[in-house]
């Protein structure tokens, strides 16, 4: 596959995963965790994309990933800490300390209010992402062709070690031995499978079957519960299968620009959605707008705010940093 190829079907799934996370956090259609699998789908997508962008080499890969992730995350973390000190009522279970602030900025997992969450609570998954990037980068440097196998072997050994030692007392050990790391491997496996699917001749009935399978898998993910130790079975593997079905069904098919745009801004949606959604919950209801209408208005504000964040920070500021640091 061409490493510069844009996959609109993957952008669609990114946007879908981000919206599912928002739906879960703000219980837009009920109190169950319908969209929690959005994180699992994100991990699978990450595994695929990291394989794709390193197909021809891993030069400056880790630096590019850090530049992609850090600027927006640091800005949101600093803003959240400041806002939480001034208006703590905007946040659920907000706690702040200098140690928590530093650990949050450095993606160091720590226990907070009974869970492993940073100051920006929704960003807990970034510790897993950064750890994956680090292990993947080292393995790619050792052997580019076998990078997926070596990364998966590392994850397998870490997970095995986690079953032999007590990890509950250490937030760091809990993350680096989590079975959820295998979901990145599912994405890497999807890349190898996807290369063959996208170069094979497709028949109409096969595309229809893939599309129907994607719908059924999404329904399963939506209704299932996925928690350790079964999360990778209940949400991880089905997420990989859903990913492959959508990739096959929509490859080289036009995707409505709005849905691919949601994929473009998915990282911003993920990080900033707490602000407009909390604003909707706390203030818009006072204007007489209640229930689902209030939540949908909050979702609209989320997409608008994420679009601005993507344009100003991810695109323009990110390009400025890349030119300064990587000269590209």
N, C-alpha and C positions, 0 to 999 in steps of 0.2 A: 504494500500500500504506500502511496505517496505520503511522506511525512507532513507535507503542507496541505493535504486534503482536509477539507472542513466537513464534518459529519453533522448535518442538521438533525438527523435522527437522535444523535447523542445529546445535542443541545436541547432538543425537546425533552429528553429524559432528565437532563439536569434541571430544567425548569420545573418539570413535574415533581422531582424529588424535593426541590426547595419549597414548592407550594404545599406538598404533603407535610413537611415539617411545620410550616406555619399553621396549617389546619390542626395538627396535633397539639401544638403549644397553646393555641387559643380556643380549642374545642369548638371550632366553627360548626361542625355537624355532630356534636355529641361529646360525651366525656371519655369515650374509649380512645385508645391510642391508634386510631386508624392509619395515620400516616407516618408512624415512627420508622417504618421500613425505609423512608427516604434516605436516612443515613446509610443504611446497608447498600442501597442502590448507588449512592454517591461513592462509597468505597469501591464498589465493582467498577464504576465508571473510571475512577482514578487509576485502578490497576490497568485497565485497557489503554487509557490515554498515556500513561507513563511508558508503557511498552511501545506505543505508536511513536511518540516524540523522540525516543532513543533508538529507533530502528537503525539509524545510520551513524549512531555514536552518542556518547553521554557527556560530551564536552560542555562544561558550564551548566550542566543539568541542575545540580543542586542549588547553585546560585540563582538560576532563573526561577526555580520553585520558591525560594525564599523571597525573592522580589515580587513574585506573584501573590504570595500569601500575607507577608508581614505588614506592608504599609496600611492597608485598610484595617486589618485586625488591630494593630497598635492604635490607630486613630479611634476606633470604636471602643477599645478597652479604656483609653484615657478619658474619652467622653463619658463612658458609662460610670467610671469611678468618680468623676467630678459631679455628674448629675445625681448619682446615688448618694453622695454626701449631702447635696443640697436638697434633693427631693426624694428621699428614700421610699416614699409611698408609691413611687412609680415602678418599683421593682419588688418581686416576690423573694423573700428570704435573702435580701442583700446584706452581705457582710463585707467589710473592708479592713485591710491592714496593709502596712508597707510590704510585709513578706508575701501576702497574697497578690499584691500588685506586681511585684517583681517576678514571682513565679508565673503569673498569668502572661506577662509580656514575653517570657522566655519559654513558654509552652511546657513548663514543668508541672506535671500532674500533682495535685494536692487535695486532701479531703476538705470538703466545704459543705456544711449543713447536711451531712449524711451521704454525700456523693462526691464523685471526683469531677468537680466543675470549676472553671476559672471565673473571674469577675464577670466576663461575658458568658453567661451560663450556656448559651446555645453553641458556643465554640469548643465544647468539650471534645468533640471529634477531631479537632485540629492536632491534638497531641498524637493521636493515632496516625493522622496524615503525615505529619512531620517525621515521625519515627519510620513510617513506611518509606518516605523519600530517602531518609538517611541510609537505611539498610539496602534499599534498591540501588542507590548510587554506589555504595561500596561493592555490591555484587556485580554491577555493570562494569566497574573498573577492573574487577578480577577477571571476569569473562563476559563480554557483552552478549555473545550468542546464548549463553546459559543463564542470563541474568534472572529470568523468571524462576527457573529451577532452583538456583542458589538462594534467591529471596525466600521462596516457599520452604526450602530446607531450613533456613534460619528461623522462620516463623514456627515451623514444626518443632524444632528443638526448644525454642523458648516456651511454647505452649506446653510441651512435655515437662520442662523444668517447673512450670507453674503448677503442675499436678503433684510434684514431688516436694515442693516447699510451701510454706505458708506465705501467701502474697497479700492476704487481707489487711495486714498492718501497714503495708507500703503502697501508696497510690502509684508510684512509678512502676513497681513490680506488677501491680494489677493491670496496668496498661500494656507493658511490654510482653506480658505472658497471656494476654487476652485472646481467646479463640476468634474474636472479631477480626483479628489481623488476617485470617485466612480469606476474608472477603476481598482483600486486595489481590490475593492469589486467584480467586475466582475470576476477577477482572482480567488478570494476565492470561488465564486460560481462555477466557472469552476472546481475547485478541488473537490467539493462535487459531481458535475455531473460526472466528469471524473472518480472518484472512482467506480462508478456504470458502466460506459461505459467499463472500462478496465477489469472488472471482469465478464462482460456478454459474452456469446458466440457470436462470430462474424461470419456472413456469408459473402461470397465473394461479393455479390451484395451490402451489407451494406458498406463494405470497399470501393468499387468503388464509391458508392454514396457519401460517406464522402470525398473521394479524389476529386471528381468533384465539390462538394460543396465548398471545400477549394479553388480550383482554381477560381471559380466564385466569392467567397467572396474576394479573394486577388485582383481580377480585379476591384471589386467595391471599395475596399479600395484605390487602386492605382489611380483611376480616380476621386474619390470623394474629396471634400474639407471639412475639419472639423475644425471649429473654434467655440469658445464660442458664445452663450451658447449651440450650437448644436453639439459640437465636440464629446461629449460622445455618442450621438445618431448616428452620421455619421461615426465615427471611433471607439469609445469605444465598443459599443455592437457588431458591426461586427467583431472587433478584437477578442472578446471573442468567437464568433461563429466559426471564422476561427481557433482559437487555439484549440477548441474542435474537429473540423473536422480533423485537422492534427493529433492531439493526438490519436483519434480513428482509423484513417486510418493507421497510422504508428506504433502504439503500438506493441512492440515485433517484429517489422520488421527491417531488417538491414538498416541503414542509411549510405551512403558513408562517410568514415572517414573525408574527407575534409570538408564536411558540418557540421559535429558535432564539428570539430576543430574550424570552424568559430564561433560556439556557445561558445566554451571554451574561445576564445580570444575576444568575443564581447564587453566586458567592456573596454578592451584596444583599440579596434577599435573605440569605441565611444569617448574615451577621447583623443586619440593621432592622429586621422585622419587629423586634421587641419594642422599638420606639413608637412607630405609628400604631401598632396594635394596642399597646398600653394606652396611648393617647385616645384611641377609639373607646377602649373600655372605661377609662376614667372620666373623659370629658364629653365625648359625643353623645353618650347616653343622657347627659344632663340637658342636651338640646331636644330631647324627646324622641331620639332615634334609638330604637331598642332591638334586641335579639339579633337575628341573622342579618338584618339590614345594617346594623352597627358593625358587625364583624366583616361583612363584605365591603363596607366603606373603609374599614381599617385595612383590609387586604388591598384595596385600590390604592390607598395612601402608601402601603408597603411597596407596591410595584413602582409607583411614581418615585418614591424616595430612593429605592434601590437603583432605578434607572439613572437618577442624578448622581448617586454614589459611584456607579459603574463608570459613567462618563467622566466625572471630574477626578476621581481617585484611581480607579483601576486602569482606565485608558490613558488619560493625559498625564497624571502624576506618575503612574507606573512606567510610561514611556520615557519620561524625563529621568527617572532613576536608572532605567536600563541603559540609556545613553551615557549617563554619568559613570555607572559602575562597570557595565559590560561593553561599552562603546558600540552598541548595536541598536 
